[in-house]
Amino acid sequence: MAKAVIAIHGGAGALARAQMSPGQEQRYIEALSGVIEAGQAILAQGGSALDAVTEAVRLLEECPLFNAGIGAVFTRAGTHELDACVMDGHTLKAGAVAGVSRLRNPVLAARLVMEQSPHVLLIGEGAEQFAFDHGVTPVSPSIFSTPERREQLERAKAQDQTLLDHDGGPLDEEQKFGTVGAVALDEHGNLAAATSTGGMTNKLPGRVGDSPLPGAGCYANNASVAVSATGTGETFIRTLAAYDIAALMEYAGLSLQQASERVVMEKLPALGGSGGIIAIDREGNVAMPFNSEGMYRGFGYVGDAPCVGIYRE
């Protein structure tokens, strides 16, 4: 049986080493390592891949370094609209929410949709009311705001740009794709994936990216692979990037590495798509390719120390 393993990402973009201070770099490394360790602990106790990815993404939503939950970017209207998805590779069930602003942890709401409703995707007020009806406490949208994200919005408005979230380093985060995600394989051989995001700075209100869409920014199937994506969401939607990796493995017989490289390094750039993915196959192999300058990422097999990275090796 393959060894249980979890992988996470905290967004991709033009993460230039020269623009990041050692202190900033250390904060990201510590944050990523801590989340991986939490996921490893769940898997080590025989917990499910689904529980491991849900908790990993919840912790990333709580960390203002990343664009999901607290620290989420602003829409053009100065509001927050959060999206999240979870998928269980064992049952192929998925749950997702989009355009929510009063749920502290969208990934937990996505899990509720999967387990407590007949639906896959709920949006806006309907998604929020569903979560409240199932015991989730409403929060003020202001809890997601940080001064750095407000400044980012004002810069974007001044330049009349819709900005992806890590490029230009961790402070001038103009082009960082600020999604977070996790994928895992548990000791029972089950795969799971979860993805969460605040979207793009200065995005039009109502815009939904790839993160809450199964097959685009999130996918898990025990027969092949679990995938979580980060990048130019529209391109990941048009290419069904996460599912395409699974399809290349299942139908073309490609390895995890071959399939994920084909999608991330060839298919996405052909349409102007930038970003990366994390993926784990049913044998416990891990792939984390990205075509941007950097991607906050890491993985850890149960019993091993977490391995994290930011830049190209």
N, C-alpha and C positions, 0 to 999 in steps of 0.2 A: 504494500500500500504506500502511495506517495506521502511524503512528509507534509504536515499541515503548514500553510504559509499565507502571509498577508502582504499585499503591496498597496501603497497609497500614493497620491499625488496632490500637490497644492497649487497647480497652475503652471503654465509655461509662458515663454516669451523671450524678449531680448534681455536676458539676465547677465549683464556684463560684469565679469569678476572685478574689473577696475573700479566699478561704481558702487560696489558693496563693501562697507567697512567690515573688518573682522568681527566686530561686535554684532552687526546685523546678521552676518552669515551664521554666527554661532546661535543666534536666537532662532533662526529658521531650522538649523540642524537639530537643536534641542527639541523644538516643537514637533518636527517630523518623527524623531526618534521616540519621543514620549507616546505619540499616537500609535506607532507601530508596536511598541511594547504593550500597550493596552489591548490591542488586537491579538497579539501573541498570547497574552494571558488568558483570554477567552478561549482561544483554540487549544491551548495547553490543558485546559480543564475539560476538554471534550466538547466545548461549545460549538455551535453551528457557524458555518461561514457567513450566513445571513446575520447572525448576532454580531459577529466580528466586524463586518463591513459597516453595519448600522452604527455601532458604537464608535468606530474610527471616524466616520464622517460626522457624527454628532460632535466629537471632540474638535474636529477641524472647523465646524460651524461656530464653535465657542471661541476660537482663536482669531483675534482681530488682524493677525498677519495675513490672513487669507480672505478672498472675496466669496464668502458664503456665510450666511448668518451674520454674527456680529462682525462688523468690518465690511459689509457688503457695499457695493458701489451704488451710485444714485442714477435714477432715470433722468431724462431731460426735464421732467416735471419736478425734480428734487425729491422724488419718493424712492422707496425700495420695493422691488418685485423679485421674490426669491423662487427658485425652482429646484426640485429634487426628484430623484427616482431610486427605487431599489428593485432588484430582480433576483429571484431564486432559481438557480440552475437546475435544481432537482425537480421542481414542479412547472417551471417556465412561467410561474406567476410573477407579475410585476405590479408595482404601485407607484404613482407619481402625483406631485402637485406642481402647479405653475402659477406665477403671478400672485404669490401670497406675501403679506406684509405684517401679519399679526401673529405669526407662529415662530417661536424662538428657534425651533429646530425642524426645518422643513423635512429633513430625512425621516424623522419620527412620524410626521404626518403621512409621508409617502408609504411608510411601512403599515400604518393604519389603513390606508386606502387598499393596500394589497390584501391585508388579512381580515378586514372588517366590512368590506364593500364588494359588490359584484363588478366594480369598475377598475380600470387601469389608471386613468388620469382625471383628476379633478382640478379646477382652476379657480383662482380669485376667491370671492366671498363664499362660494359654495364649498370650496376646499377648506376654508377656514372654519365655516360653520360645522362641517362634518367632523373636523378635529375637535372643536369645542364640545360637540355632542358626545364625543368619546373621551372626555375628561381632560383634554389639553387646556391649559390656562392661557387666555389671550395675553399678549404683550403689546406695549406701545411700539409702533414702528421706529420710534426714535432710538431704541436700544441698539439698532443695527448701525447707527451713524457714528462715524469717527471724523475728527477734523481733517485727517489726511484725505479721506474720500470726498469730503466737501470741496477741498481745494482742487482735487482732481476734476470734479464736475465743472467748477468755474473755469479751469484751464481748457477743458474740452469745449465748453460753450464758446469761449473766446476764440477758439480755433475752428468752431463749427464742425467738430469731428465727433464721430461715435468711436469711443476708444476701448480697445481690448485692454485687459487689465495687467502683465508684469513687465512690459518692455521699458528699457531705460533705467533698469535697476529697481531696487526695492522701494525707493522713496518716490522717484519720478516714475510711477508705475504706469506710464501711459499705455504701454502695449503689453501688459501682462494678461494672459487669458486666465481669469481668476476663477476657474472651477476647482472644486476639490473632489476627490473620489477615492474609493477603496475597492479592491477585489481580493477574494480569499478562496482557499481550498481547505476544507476541514478534514479531520481524521476519518470521516465516514465517506469521503470521496465527493462531497457536494461542493459546488462552486456557487458564488454569489458576487454581485456587484452593486455598488451604490455611488451616486454622483449628486453633487449639490452645488448651486452657484447663485451669485447675486447678479449675474449677467454682464452686460457691457456698460461702462460709464457713458452717460448721455444717450442711452438707447431710448427709442420711442416707447412710451408707456404701452403695455400690452405685448411687447416683443417677447417671444419665447424662443430660446435656443435649443441646442441638441441635448442639454443635460437631462431634462425630464422625459425624453423620448426614447423608449426601449428600441434598441437597434441602431440608434444614432450616437448618443453619448453614453449609453449604459446598456450592457447586455450580459447575460449569463446563461449557459446551457451546459449541463453536465456532460453532454456528448462531446463537447469541444473546449470551450473557453469562457472565461469571465473577463469583461473589458470595461474600463472607465476612461472617458476621453476628456481632453481639455484643448481648447483652441478656437478657431473661427467657426462658431457654432453652425452658421448657415451652410458651410461647406461639409461639415460632418453630417448634417441632415441630408443634404443632396446626395451624398455618397453612401448613406447608411453605414458609416465607417465601422462602428462596433460590430454590427452584424456581418459586414463584409469580411472581417477577419475570421469570424466563425465559419462563414460559407467557404472561404478559400481553404480552410483546414478540412472541412467536411467533404466538400465536393472535388477540390483539386488536390487534396492530399498534402498540402503544404504544412510545414512545421509551424509552430507558434511564431518563431522568429521570422521565418520567411513571409508568413501571412501578414504579420503586423508591420514589417518593413515595407512590403508591397503597398499597403494602404497609406502608411504615414509618409514614406519617402517618395512614392511615385504618384499614387492616385490623388491624394489631397493637394500636393503642390501643383499638379496639372490644372486644378481649378482655382489656384490661388489660396489654398487652405494652409494655415500654419497652426502648429501645436503638436500634441503628442498623445499617447495612450499608455495606460498600464494594463497588463493582461497576465493571467495565469491560466495554464491549460490543465487538463484533468490529470496529467502526470506530475503536476506541481512545478513545471518550468515557468520562469518569470521573464516577461519581455517589457521593456519600458522605452521604446523608441520615440524620438521627437525630432521635428525638422526646424525648430526654433533654436535660438542660442542656448536656452537653458530650460529646465523643467524641475520644479521642486518635486522630489520623488524619493521613494525608499521602499525596502521590503525586508521581511524577516521570517525565516523558517523557525518553527517552534524549537526552542533550545539554543538558537544562535543569536548573536548580537545583531541588532538592526544595521542594515547597510543603507546609507542615505547619500544623495547627491543633489547638486544644483546645476552644475555646468556640464558641458560635454566632457567625457573622460579624456 
